[in-house]
């Protein structure tokens, strides 16, 4: 076994660390929502996705969903984690029911299997998200051309960067995204897992050190990803609070308090950093949702909760502004039709 294949075999489960397995779930189906398969060009690749829009009325605005880490498709499903709920499909349905046109898309290495996942770094994902945003502005279902960006998990690390580069973005939603160096989170996740031996934790720490001092083996992989990916992700996650603090557009920060990807003290650490963003950026708002998991669902539920959906829709419907006290934002979540 070569050194390269050693890394592939031993550390191929990275996506599971940031998006842990949840019970299998099925969509309950959207009401008054139409779906259209689309494709758009990004660099030399043709990417595919699904556009969800309200039927019989013009969309208020558009929403682009940037997905989390690993081989996660447009629905939020992964071939290596078949029990994951189709969160992005469900989010798109709920937001479209609320009057928004929502674009979700497959990552380039899913649409083009010959492309090695290890060759795709965060910059490539940013390019694809920028192309998706540009495409969303052109669709007939969105006469206003006004769009928001919603990033989940790793997608939330990329979302403010995409928004800044794209320009003319109405606002950004960040859902359950690490606000400190991702390598520190991964080590904490490994340490919290009793099935992971101490020797593995030590080896992962050693490899992260090599990534930082540029001595990581050429062509080597860690959790299936190469040095460029990790260097960019560590830097972007480390810088995320500053990036968000300097963003001039409206920002909604959502942190669920039963996010299983933030074990032990990491949840409190993340919350403290998110609160610091709100304290320094008057455009930012933070919503902390008790008892919700990484995908906005309550324990044992098969879909995002009414409270999670309401949190997103009210902020979007107010154009990224806080609801006034005593207004609809303070009312109990409405039941789905």
C-alpha positions in Angstrom: 0.0 0.0 0.0 1.4 3.4 -1.0 1.5 6.4 1.3 -1.1 8.0 -0.8 -3.5 5.1 -0.6 -2.8 4.9 3.1 -4.3 8.3 3.6 -7.3 7.5 1.3 -8.2 4.3 3.2 -7.6 5.4 6.7 -9.1 8.9 6.6 -11.9 8.6 4.1 -14.8 9.5 6.5 -14.3 13.2 6.9 -17.9 14.1 5.7 -19.3 12.0 8.4 -17.4 14.0 11.0 -19.1 17.3 10.1 -22.5 15.7 9.1 -23.1 12.8 11.5 -25.6 10.1 10.6 -29.3 10.8 11.5 -32.4 8.5 11.2 -33.6 8.0 7.6 -36.2 10.5 6.6 -38.6 11.1 3.7 -40.0 14.4 2.5 -43.6 15.0 3.4 -44.1 16.8 0.0 -44.4 20.4 -0.8 -47.7 22.3 -1.5 -48.1 24.8 -4.3 -44.4 24.4 -5.3 -43.1 23.7 -8.8 -39.8 22.0 -9.5 -37.6 22.4 -12.6 -34.3 20.6 -13.5 -31.7 23.1 -14.6 -28.1 23.2 -15.7 -25.5 25.9 -15.8 -21.8 26.4 -16.7 -19.1 26.7 -14.1 -15.5 27.0 -15.4 -15.2 24.0 -17.8 -17.9 22.0 -16.1 -21.7 21.8 -16.7 -23.4 21.5 -13.3 -27.0 20.4 -12.7 -29.5 21.2 -10.0 -33.2 21.8 -9.2 -35.1 25.0 -9.0 -38.1 25.2 -6.7 -40.6 28.0 -7.1 -44.0 29.0 -5.8 -46.9 28.2 -8.2 -49.3 30.9 -9.3 -47.4 33.9 -7.8 -44.2 35.7 -8.4 -41.3 34.8 -6.1 -40.4 37.4 -3.4 -36.7 36.7 -4.0 -34.3 33.9 -4.8 -32.3 31.7 -2.4 -29.1 29.8 -3.3 -28.3 26.9 -1.0 -24.6 26.1 -0.6 -24.2 22.6 0.8 -22.1 21.1 3.6 -18.9 19.0 3.3 -18.2 15.9 1.4 -20.1 14.1 -1.5 -23.5 15.7 -0.5 -25.9 16.1 -3.4 -28.5 18.8 -4.1 -31.0 17.1 -1.7 -28.5 16.9 1.2 -28.0 13.1 0.7 -24.6 11.3 0.6 -23.7 8.0 -0.9 -21.5 7.3 2.1 -24.2 8.3 4.6 -27.5 6.9 3.2 -29.4 7.6 6.5 -28.9 11.4 6.2 -32.1 13.3 5.8 -32.7 15.2 2.5 -32.4 18.5 4.4 -31.7 20.8 1.4 -34.7 19.4 -0.5 -36.9 20.0 2.5 -35.5 23.5 3.1 -36.2 24.3 -0.5 -39.8 23.1 -0.3 -40.5 25.1 2.8 -38.9 28.3 1.5 -40.7 28.0 -1.8 -44.0 27.5 0.0 -43.2 30.8 1.7 -42.8 32.5 -1.7 -39.1 32.1 -2.6 -37.4 30.6 -5.6 -34.7 28.2 -4.4 -31.7 26.8 -6.3 -29.8 23.8 -5.0 -27.2 21.9 -7.1 -24.9 18.9 -7.2 -21.2 19.4 -6.6 -19.0 19.2 -9.6 -17.4 15.9 -8.6 -20.9 14.3 -8.3 -22.0 15.4 -11.8 -18.6 14.4 -13.3 -17.5 11.2 -11.6 -14.2 11.0 -13.4 -13.2 14.1 -11.5 -11.4 13.1 -8.3 -13.0 14.5 -5.1 -9.5 15.1 -3.7 -8.8 17.6 -6.5 -11.7 19.9 -5.5 -10.7 22.5 -3.0 -12.7 25.4 -1.5 -11.8 27.8 -4.2 -13.4 25.4 -6.8 -16.5 25.3 -4.7 -16.6 29.1 -4.5 -16.3 29.3 -8.2 -19.3 26.9 -8.6 -21.4 28.8 -6.1 -20.7 32.1 -7.9 -21.8 30.5 -11.2 -24.9 29.2 -9.5 -25.7 32.7 -8.1 -25.2 34.2 -11.5 -27.5 31.6 -13.1 -30.2 32.2 -10.5 -30.4 35.8 -11.4 -31.3 34.9 -15.0 -34.3 32.5 -14.4 -37.8 33.5 -15.4 -39.2 32.5 -12.1 -37.3 35.3 -10.4 -38.3 38.7 -12.0 -36.9 40.7 -9.1 -33.3 39.2 -9.7 -32.9 39.7 -5.9 -31.1 36.8 -4.2 -30.0 35.6 -0.8 -27.3 33.0 -0.1 -27.9 30.2 2.5 -24.8 28.3 3.6 -25.0 25.2 5.8 -22.0 23.7 7.7 -19.0 24.0 5.3 -21.3 25.9 2.9 -21.7 28.6 5.7 -17.9 29.0 5.6 -18.1 29.7 1.9 -21.3 31.8 1.8 -19.9 35.1 3.0 -16.9 34.8 0.6 -19.3 34.1 -2.3 -21.6 37.0 -1.3 -18.7 39.4 -1.1 -17.3 38.4 -4.5 -20.7 38.1 -6.2 -21.9 41.6 -5.2 -25.5 42.8 -5.1 -26.5 40.0 -2.7 -29.6 40.8 -0.6 -28.3 38.9 2.5 -26.6 35.8 3.8 -27.9 33.0 6.1 -25.3 30.9 7.9 -26.6 27.7 9.5 -24.5 25.6 11.9 -21.1 26.6 10.7 -17.8 26.3 12.6 -16.3 29.7 13.5 -12.9 28.5 14.6 -10.2 26.5 12.8 -11.9 23.4 11.4 -8.9 21.2 12.3 -9.5 21.9 16.0 -13.2 20.9 15.6 -12.2 17.6 13.8 -9.8 16.7 16.6 -12.5 17.5 19.2 -15.0 15.3 17.3 -12.5 12.4 17.2 -11.8 12.8 20.9 -15.5 12.7 21.7 -15.9 9.5 19.8 -15.1 6.6 22.1 -14.6 4.3 19.1 -11.7 6.3 17.8 -8.3 5.2 19.3 -6.0 7.7 20.8 -3.4 6.7 18.2 -5.7 7.9 15.4 -6.3 11.2 17.1 -2.5 11.7 17.5 -1.9 10.9 13.8 -4.6 13.3 12.7 -3.1 16.0 14.8 0.3 15.3 13.4 -1.0 15.6 9.8 -2.7 18.9 10.6 0.6 20.2 11.8 2.2 19.1 8.6 -0.5 20.9 6.6 0.3 24.1 8.6 4.0 24.0 8.1 3.8 22.9 4.4 5.4 19.5 5.0 2.3 17.5 4.2 3.3 14.7 1.7 2.8 15.7 -1.9 -0.3 14.0 -3.3 -1.3 12.9 0.2 -4.9 12.9 1.4 -6.5 13.4 4.8 -10.1 12.3 5.1 -10.1 12.0 1.3 -9.1 15.6 0.7 -5.8 17.1 -0.4 -3.6 19.8 1.1 -5.1 22.8 -0.8 -8.6 21.9 0.4 -7.5 21.7 4.0 -5.2 24.7 4.0 -8.1 26.8 2.5 -10.7 25.4 4.9 -8.5 25.9 8.0 -7.9 29.5 7.0 -11.4 30.3 6.0 -12.9 28.8 9.1 -10.4 30.6 11.3 -11.2 33.9 9.6 -14.9 33.4 9.5 -15.8 35.7 12.5 -13.8 38.5 11.0 -15.2 37.9 7.5 -18.8 38.0 8.9 -18.0 41.1 11.1 -17.0 43.0 8.0 -19.8 42.0 5.7 -22.0 45.0 4.8 -25.1 43.1 3.9 -27.8 41.6 6.3 -26.7 38.4 7.9 -28.7 35.8 9.8 -26.7 33.4 12.0 -28.5 30.3 13.0 -26.9 28.0 15.6 -28.9 25.0 16.9 -28.2 24.0 20.4 -28.2 20.2 19.9 -25.9 20.4 16.9 -24.2 17.0 17.1 -21.2 18.2 15.1 -20.2 20.5 18.0 -19.3 18.1 20.9 -18.5 19.2 24.4 -17.1 22.7 24.8 -17.0 23.4 21.1 -20.7 24.5 21.0 -20.1 27.2 23.6 -17.0 28.3 21.8 -18.9 28.6 18.5 -21.8 30.5 20.2 -19.3 33.0 21.8 -17.8 33.7 18.4 -21.2 34.1 16.8 -22.3 36.5 19.5 -19.1 38.5 19.0 -20.0 38.9 15.3 -23.4 40.3 16.3 -21.8 42.6 18.8 -19.5 44.1 16.2 -21.7 44.1 13.1 -25.1 45.8 13.3 -26.2 44.0 10.1 -25.9 40.6 11.8 -28.6 38.8 13.8 -28.2 35.5 15.8 -30.9 32.9 16.4 -30.2 30.1 18.9 -32.6 27.2 18.5 -32.7 24.8 21.5 -33.2 21.0 20.9 -32.5 21.2 17.1 -29.9 19.1 15.4 -27.4 19.9 12.7 -30.1 20.0 10.0 -32.8 22.0 11.9 -34.9 19.1 13.0 -36.1 18.2 16.5 -35.0 14.9 18.0 -36.8 12.0 16.4 -38.4 14.2 13.7 -38.0 13.5 10.0 -38.1 17.1 8.7 -37.0 20.6 9.7 -39.1 22.0 12.6 -41.7 24.7 12.1 -39.6 26.9 14.3 -36.5 26.5 12.1 -38.5 27.2 9.0 -40.2 30.2 10.6 -36.8 31.6 11.6 -35.6 31.5 8.0 -38.8 32.7 6.4 -39.4 35.6 8.7 -35.9 37.0 8.2 -36.1 36.5 4.4 -39.6 38.0 4.2 -38.4 41.1 6.1 -35.6 41.5 3.6 -32.9 40.5 6.2 -34.2 42.9 8.8 -35.2 42.0 12.4 -38.9 41.6 13.0 -40.4 44.3 15.3 -41.3 43.2 18.9 -44.8 42.1 19.1 -45.0 41.4 15.3 -45.4 38.0 13.7 -41.9 37.0 14.7 -43.1 36.6 18.3 -46.1 34.5 17.4 -46.1 30.7 17.7 -44.9 28.9 14.6 -47.8 28.3 12.2 -48.7 24.7 11.4 -48.0 23.6 7.9 -51.0 23.4 5.6 
